[in-house]
Amino acid sequence: MIDQANGRHSGAESTTAVVVQADDALILHGTTASLAATGRVEVLPEERMAEADVVVVITAEVTKGTLQAMVRIRETTAGRAGIVLVADRVTEPQLRFAAGHGVVAFLMRSRTSGSRLLAAVLESHRGEPVPSARRLTVLREQLRNSRNGAVPGEQLPADLAAREIDVLRMLAEGMDVMQIAAELTYSERLIKSVIHSVVKRFGLRNRTHAVAHAIRIGIL
């Protein structure tokens, strides 16, 4: 059945409404056609972005314009639509900005197939919402999985986990163990264990020294 108001399928088999943005016209048309051909999503024109469930942003390199586009998407969709970012180059500050502005999935452009993009779109719409405090961790993991290496510009030590980085970041922001545990939905005991592990492994004096060390090596 078709909803005559907006042309979307209604009922249990409703499709996911998607808007595609790309900085290359050929990629834009190819991605739009590929997604539409699956029959599992409805690709909307950009002027109907307010109706979108997911917005796919494709770019070779994340730029200031890309970040501004994320802001516009959030404003247009009232924060309801998730953003799937597809790019080859992104820095740690850009990834952090993306996590705070609606990006729920990251794919490496040069390694993304049509089926993989479709899966990311469907998961972004129908999957469990990722709490904002965990979103950056998820995006970092997706980027590392795509590249089989560290986040560009960050060069994380191989033995420093994303969870440990999140705890150090929150310590740097002035949060105490109780607040960090609540924000990350972990136990206070686990947070203390994470801090102790970092301090001991890197031969540091205390949590303050751990934060200073993380800042010095460019992780925070």
C-alpha positions as a Python dict, from the first residue, in 0.01 Angstrom:
ca = {
    (1, 'M'): (0, 0, 0),
    (2, 'I'): (125, 350, -85),
    (3, 'D'): (79, 652, 137),
    (4, 'Q'): (-61, 907, -110),
    (5, 'A'): (65, 1198, 103),
    (6, 'N'): (430, 1123, 43),
    (7, 'G'): (450, 821, -185),
    (8, 'R'): (604, 597, 81),
    (9, 'H'): (497, 241, 147),
    (10, 'S'): (289, 199, 461),
    (11, 'G'): (233, -96, 690),
    (12, 'A'): (469, -367, 816),
    (13, 'E'): (672, -368, 495),
    (14, 'S'): (738, 6, 495),
    (15, 'T'): (1066, 109, 336),
    (16, 'T'): (1342, 323, 479),
    (17, 'A'): (1339, 678, 341),
    (18, 'V'): (1688, 785, 236),
    (19, 'V'): (1845, 1102, 101),
    (20, 'V'): (2188, 1073, -62),
    (21, 'Q'): (2437, 1361, -69),
    (22, 'A'): (2768, 1334, -256),
    (23, 'D'): (3034, 1575, -377),
    (24, 'D'): (3061, 1385, -707),
    (25, 'A'): (2762, 1378, -943),
    (26, 'L'): (2851, 1036, -1087),
    (27, 'I'): (2873, 881, -741),
    (28, 'L'): (2549, 1052, -640),
    (29, 'H'): (2354, 912, -935),
    (30, 'G'): (2513, 568, -910),
    (31, 'T'): (2447, 535, -537),
    (32, 'T'): (2090, 662, -573),
    (33, 'A'): (2016, 412, -850),
    (34, 'S'): (2182, 126, -662),
    (35, 'L'): (1986, 186, -342),
    (36, 'A'): (1656, 240, -524),
    (37, 'A'): (1699, -83, -721),
    (38, 'T'): (1705, -293, -404),
    (39, 'G'): (1340, -216, -332),
    (40, 'R'): (1425, -192, 37),
    (41, 'V'): (1469, 183, 57),
    (42, 'E'): (1294, 481, -93),
    (43, 'V'): (1540, 740, -216),
    (44, 'L'): (1399, 1088, -169),
    (45, 'P'): (1512, 1409, -341),
    (46, 'E'): (1705, 1648, -120),
    (47, 'E'): (1412, 1889, -96),
    (48, 'R'): (1223, 1618, 96),
    (49, 'M'): (1500, 1567, 349),
    (50, 'A'): (1267, 1647, 639),
    (51, 'E'): (1097, 1311, 567),
    (52, 'A'): (1420, 1109, 564),
    (53, 'D'): (1495, 828, 807),
    (54, 'V'): (1860, 815, 703),
    (55, 'V'): (2087, 1056, 514),
    (56, 'V'): (2393, 915, 336),
    (57, 'V'): (2682, 1162, 302),
    (58, 'I'): (2954, 1054, 58),
    (59, 'T'): (3280, 1244, 21),
    (60, 'A'): (3644, 1170, -56),
    (61, 'E'): (3762, 1388, 231),
    (62, 'V'): (3566, 1533, 520),
    (63, 'T'): (3587, 1912, 498),
    (64, 'K'): (3435, 2211, 671),
    (65, 'G'): (3154, 2192, 417),
    (66, 'T'): (3088, 1830, 513),
    (67, 'L'): (3061, 1924, 879),
    (68, 'Q'): (2828, 2213, 794),
    (69, 'A'): (2612, 1969, 596),
    (70, 'M'): (2575, 1753, 909),
    (71, 'V'): (2447, 2055, 1100),
    (72, 'R'): (2195, 2133, 824),
    (73, 'I'): (2075, 1774, 817),
    (74, 'R'): (2012, 1775, 1192),
    (75, 'E'): (1824, 2103, 1167),
    (76, 'T'): (1615, 1993, 868),
    (77, 'T'): (1521, 1655, 1016),
    (78, 'A'): (1494, 1784, 1375),
    (79, 'G'): (1761, 1532, 1471),
    (80, 'R'): (1538, 1238, 1374),
    (81, 'A'): (1742, 1107, 1081),
    (82, 'G'): (2064, 917, 1133),
    (83, 'I'): (2360, 1003, 911),
    (84, 'V'): (2575, 739, 740),
    (85, 'L'): (2912, 896, 658),
    (86, 'V'): (3108, 743, 369),
    (87, 'A'): (3456, 891, 329),
    (88, 'D'): (3820, 801, 274),
    (89, 'R'): (3981, 1064, 493),
    (90, 'V'): (3862, 1192, 830),
    (91, 'T'): (4053, 1330, 1127),
    (92, 'E'): (3990, 1257, 1494),
    (93, 'P'): (3840, 1604, 1565),
    (94, 'Q'): (3611, 1562, 1263),
    (95, 'L'): (3504, 1219, 1383),
    (96, 'R'): (3428, 1362, 1726),
    (97, 'F'): (3220, 1639, 1566),
    (98, 'A'): (3038, 1382, 1353),
    (99, 'A'): (2952, 1172, 1658),
    (100, 'G'): (2790, 1475, 1818),
    (101, 'H'): (2597, 1578, 1507),
    (102, 'G'): (2397, 1273, 1409),
    (103, 'V'): (2647, 1041, 1238),
    (104, 'V'): (2561, 687, 1347),
    (105, 'A'): (2772, 483, 1102),
    (106, 'F'): (3100, 525, 916),
    (107, 'L'): (3213, 342, 602),
    (108, 'M'): (3539, 371, 408),
    (109, 'R'): (3441, 495, 61),
    (110, 'S'): (3707, 302, -131),
    (111, 'R'): (3603, -25, 38),
    (112, 'T'): (3225, 11, 40),
    (113, 'S'): (3005, -200, -184),
    (114, 'G'): (2641, -134, -260),
    (115, 'S'): (2533, -422, -35),
    (116, 'R'): (2743, -295, 252),
    (117, 'L'): (2600, 54, 221),
    (118, 'L'): (2247, -86, 212),
    (119, 'A'): (2315, -287, 528),
    (120, 'A'): (2447, 23, 705),
    (121, 'V'): (2142, 225, 600),
    (122, 'L'): (1895, -37, 720),
    (123, 'E'): (2082, -91, 1047),
    (124, 'S'): (2098, 283, 1109),
    (125, 'H'): (1721, 305, 1077),
    (126, 'R'): (1608, -14, 1245),
    (127, 'G'): (1891, -90, 1486),
    (128, 'E'): (1901, 0, 1852),
    (129, 'P'): (1985, 369, 1906),
    (130, 'V'): (2344, 424, 2019),
    (131, 'P'): (2371, 647, 2329),
    (132, 'S'): (2556, 969, 2249),
    (133, 'A'): (2831, 885, 2497),
    (134, 'R'): (2908, 564, 2306),
    (135, 'R'): (2870, 696, 1952),
    (136, 'L'): (3228, 819, 1915),
    (137, 'T'): (3358, 482, 2033),
    (138, 'V'): (3141, 305, 1775),
    (139, 'L'): (3259, 532, 1492),
    (140, 'R'): (3623, 486, 1591),
    (141, 'E'): (3581, 111, 1588),
    (142, 'Q'): (3413, 122, 1247),
    (143, 'L'): (3693, 336, 1108),
    (144, 'R'): (3963, 109, 1248),
    (145, 'N'): (3784, -197, 1112),
    (146, 'S'): (3765, -32, 769),
    (147, 'R'): (4129, 67, 758),
    (148, 'N'): (4276, -211, 972),
    (149, 'G'): (4472, 66, 1139),
    (150, 'A'): (4442, 374, 1358),
    (151, 'V'): (4223, 679, 1314),
    (152, 'P'): (4411, 922, 1083),
    (153, 'G'): (4596, 1184, 1280),
    (154, 'E'): (4553, 993, 1604),
    (155, 'Q'): (4783, 693, 1576),
    (156, 'L'): (4641, 518, 1880),
    (157, 'P'): (4873, 277, 2062),
    (158, 'A'): (4766, -76, 1973),
    (159, 'D'): (4711, -162, 2339),
    (160, 'L'): (4496, 142, 2424),
    (161, 'A'): (4131, 47, 2380),
    (162, 'A'): (3854, 282, 2272),
    (163, 'R'): (3687, 239, 2612),
    (164, 'E'): (4006, 356, 2786),
    (165, 'I'): (4019, 662, 2560),
    (166, 'D'): (3659, 749, 2648),
    (167, 'V'): (3736, 726, 3020),
    (168, 'L'): (4047, 945, 2983),
    (169, 'R'): (3850, 1199, 2781),
    (170, 'M'): (3583, 1224, 3048),
    (171, 'L'): (3846, 1257, 3321),
    (172, 'A'): (3997, 1543, 3119),
    (173, 'E'): (3652, 1706, 3113),
    (174, 'G'): (3645, 1703, 3493),
    (175, 'M'): (3408, 1410, 3545),
    (176, 'D'): (3454, 1180, 3844),
    (177, 'V'): (3430, 800, 3849),
    (178, 'M'): (3061, 800, 3942),
    (179, 'Q'): (2971, 1038, 3659),
    (180, 'I'): (3177, 843, 3402),
    (181, 'A'): (3016, 515, 3508),
    (182, 'A'): (2670, 665, 3468),
    (183, 'E'): (2752, 822, 3130),
    (184, 'L'): (2901, 503, 2984),
    (185, 'T'): (2655, 271, 3164),
    (186, 'Y'): (2938, 76, 3327),
    (187, 'S'): (2996, -2, 3694),
    (188, 'E'): (3216, 226, 3903),
    (189, 'R'): (3435, -75, 3973),
    (190, 'L'): (3498, -125, 3601),
    (191, 'I'): (3582, 244, 3549),
    (192, 'K'): (3834, 229, 3838),
    (193, 'S'): (3981, -86, 3685),
    (194, 'V'): (4018, 85, 3346),
    (195, 'I'): (4197, 382, 3503),
    (196, 'H'): (4425, 156, 3710),
    (197, 'S'): (4511, -51, 3403),
    (198, 'V'): (4615, 256, 3202),
    (199, 'V'): (4818, 402, 3488),
    (200, 'K'): (5001, 75, 3551),
    (201, 'R'): (5058, -18, 3186),
    (202, 'F'): (5219, 315, 3095),
    (203, 'G'): (5409, 357, 3422),
    (204, 'L'): (5216, 669, 3524),
    (205, 'R'): (5164, 810, 3874),
    (206, 'N'): (4788, 863, 3889),
    (207, 'R'): (4479, 948, 3683),
    (208, 'T'): (4587, 1311, 3644),
    (209, 'H'): (4920, 1196, 3503),
    (210, 'A'): (4729, 956, 3272),
    (211, 'V'): (4522, 1242, 3129),
    (212, 'A'): (4833, 1457, 3082),
    (213, 'H'): (5006, 1168, 2906),
    (214, 'A'): (4709, 1114, 2673),
    (215, 'I'): (4706, 1483, 2581),
    (216, 'R'): (5082, 1485, 2523),
    (217, 'I'): (5075, 1191, 2280),
    (218, 'G'): (4780, 1340, 2092),
    (219, 'I'): (4497, 1109, 2192),
    (220, 'L'): (4291, 1381, 2363),
}
